[in-house]
Amino acid sequence: MAAQNLKNHGRYVPVYHFILPIAILAFIIGSVINLFDCMHKSDALYSASLICLAGPIILFIWYFSRSFALKAQDRAIRAEENLRHLAIAGSLLDNRLTMQQIIALRFAANNEFVALAHRAAEENMKPADIKKAIQNWKEDNDRA
């Protein structure tokens, strides 16, 4: 596996990020078509409407399962980076730093982390600019 850097640090799970959304969309479209087809059949209308209701439910489960996990991961990253800043600089991270900036800072090696965190807070750097400013990339292979 190649060393992690700015160009290859993004992670995608093809089944989750590409195939599953298409499958859910196909399910929703198919269930709506089935519902309209069953409008004239009173005995199938109930089951068709339940199947149609299942589509948005599956969509919400797919979305929220990932968003809740990411929120928990963000909290862990904030705690880890605060602890790292405390251990290196003796103080917590600047309160002006946004969560996205802190996430970008986690890739900075310890020798440039504090200075880059200070610069990011002072200049209100965008996360992409923070990542570009990193000279010594610290891999994060433990994330989901």
C-alpha positions as CSV (number, residue, x, y, z in Angstrom):
1,M,0.0,0.0,0.0
2,A,1.3,3.4,-0.9
3,A,2.2,5.9,1.8
4,Q,-0.8,8.2,2.6
5,N,-0.6,11.8,1.3
6,L,-2.8,14.7,0.2
7,K,-3.7,13.0,-3.1
8,N,-4.7,9.6,-1.8
9,H,-5.9,10.1,1.8
10,G,-9.6,10.0,0.9
11,R,-11.4,6.8,1.6
12,Y,-14.4,5.4,-0.3
13,V,-16.1,2.0,0.1
14,P,-17.4,1.4,-3.4
15,V,-20.4,-0.7,-2.3
16,Y,-21.5,1.8,0.3
17,H,-20.7,5.1,-1.5
18,F,-21.7,4.1,-5.1
19,I,-23.6,0.9,-5.4
20,L,-25.9,1.1,-2.4
21,P,-27.3,4.6,-3.2
22,I,-28.1,3.5,-6.8
23,A,-29.8,0.4,-5.4
24,I,-31.8,2.4,-3.0
25,L,-32.8,4.9,-5.7
26,A,-33.8,2.0,-8.0
27,F,-35.9,0.5,-5.1
28,I,-37.7,3.8,-4.5
29,I,-38.4,4.3,-8.2
30,G,-39.6,0.7,-8.6
31,S,-41.8,0.9,-5.5
32,V,-43.4,4.2,-6.8
33,I,-44.1,2.6,-10.2
34,N,-45.5,-0.5,-8.4
35,L,-47.7,1.8,-6.3
36,F,-49.2,3.5,-9.3
37,D,-49.6,0.2,-11.1
38,C,-51.6,-1.1,-8.1
39,M,-53.9,1.9,-7.8
40,H,-56.5,0.0,-9.7
41,K,-56.1,-3.2,-7.7
42,S,-57.6,-2.7,-4.3
43,D,-56.2,-5.9,-2.9
44,A,-52.6,-5.0,-3.7
45,L,-52.7,-1.3,-2.8
46,Y,-51.9,-1.8,0.9
47,S,-48.8,-3.9,0.3
48,A,-47.6,-1.6,-2.5
49,S,-48.0,1.4,-0.3
50,L,-46.0,-0.3,2.5
51,I,-43.2,-1.2,0.0
52,C,-43.3,2.4,-1.2
53,L,-42.9,3.6,2.4
54,A,-39.9,1.2,2.9
55,G,-37.9,3.1,0.3
56,P,-37.5,6.4,2.2
57,I,-37.0,4.5,5.4
58,I,-34.1,2.6,3.9
59,L,-32.7,5.9,2.5
60,F,-32.9,7.5,6.0
61,I,-31.2,4.5,7.6
62,W,-28.5,4.6,5.0
63,Y,-27.9,8.3,5.5
64,F,-28.1,8.5,9.3
65,S,-26.1,5.4,10.0
66,R,-23.1,7.1,8.3
67,S,-23.8,10.6,9.6
68,F,-24.1,9.5,13.2
69,A,-20.9,7.5,12.9
70,L,-19.1,10.5,11.4
71,K,-20.3,12.7,14.2
72,A,-18.8,10.3,16.8
73,Q,-15.6,10.1,14.8
74,D,-15.4,13.9,14.6
75,R,-15.8,14.1,18.4
76,A,-13.0,11.5,18.8
77,I,-10.7,13.4,16.4
78,R,-11.4,16.7,18.3
79,A,-10.4,15.0,21.6
80,E,-7.3,13.3,20.1
81,E,-6.1,16.5,18.5
82,N,-6.8,18.6,21.7
83,L,-4.8,16.0,23.7
84,R,-2.0,16.1,21.2
85,H,-1.9,19.9,21.2
86,L,-1.9,19.9,25.0
87,A,0.9,17.4,25.2
88,I,3.1,19.3,22.7
89,A,2.2,22.9,23.4
90,G,0.8,22.8,26.9
91,S,-2.6,24.2,25.9
92,L,-5.7,23.1,24.2
93,L,-6.5,24.0,20.5
94,D,-7.7,27.5,19.7
95,N,-11.5,27.7,20.0
96,R,-11.6,29.5,16.7
97,L,-10.7,26.3,14.8
98,T,-13.7,24.6,13.2
99,M,-14.2,20.9,13.2
100,Q,-13.2,20.7,9.5
101,Q,-10.0,22.5,10.3
102,I,-9.2,20.2,13.2
103,I,-9.9,17.2,10.9
104,A,-7.4,18.6,8.4
105,L,-4.8,19.2,11.1
106,R,-4.7,15.6,12.2
107,F,-2.5,14.8,9.2
108,A,0.2,17.2,10.3
109,A,3.2,15.6,12.0
110,N,4.0,16.7,15.6
111,N,6.9,19.0,14.5
112,E,4.6,21.2,12.5
113,F,1.2,20.6,14.2
114,V,1.2,23.5,16.7
115,A,2.5,26.1,14.3
116,L,0.0,25.1,11.6
117,A,-2.8,25.0,14.1
118,H,-2.0,28.5,15.2
119,R,-1.7,29.7,11.6
120,A,-5.0,28.0,10.7
121,A,-6.8,29.8,13.5
122,E,-5.1,33.2,12.8
123,E,-5.7,33.1,9.0
124,N,-9.0,31.1,9.2
125,M,-7.5,28.7,6.6
126,K,-9.7,26.3,4.7
127,P,-9.3,22.6,5.4
128,A,-7.9,22.0,1.9
129,D,-5.3,24.8,2.4
130,I,-4.3,23.3,5.7
131,K,-3.7,19.9,4.1
132,K,-1.7,21.6,1.3
133,A,0.5,23.4,3.9
134,I,1.5,20.1,5.6
135,Q,5.1,19.3,4.9
136,N,5.4,16.0,6.9
137,W,2.2,14.0,6.3
138,K,1.1,11.9,9.3
139,E,-0.9,8.9,8.1
140,D,-4.3,8.2,9.6
141,N,-4.9,4.5,8.9
142,D,-7.3,3.9,11.8
143,R,-10.3,5.8,10.5
144,A,-13.4,4.3,9.0
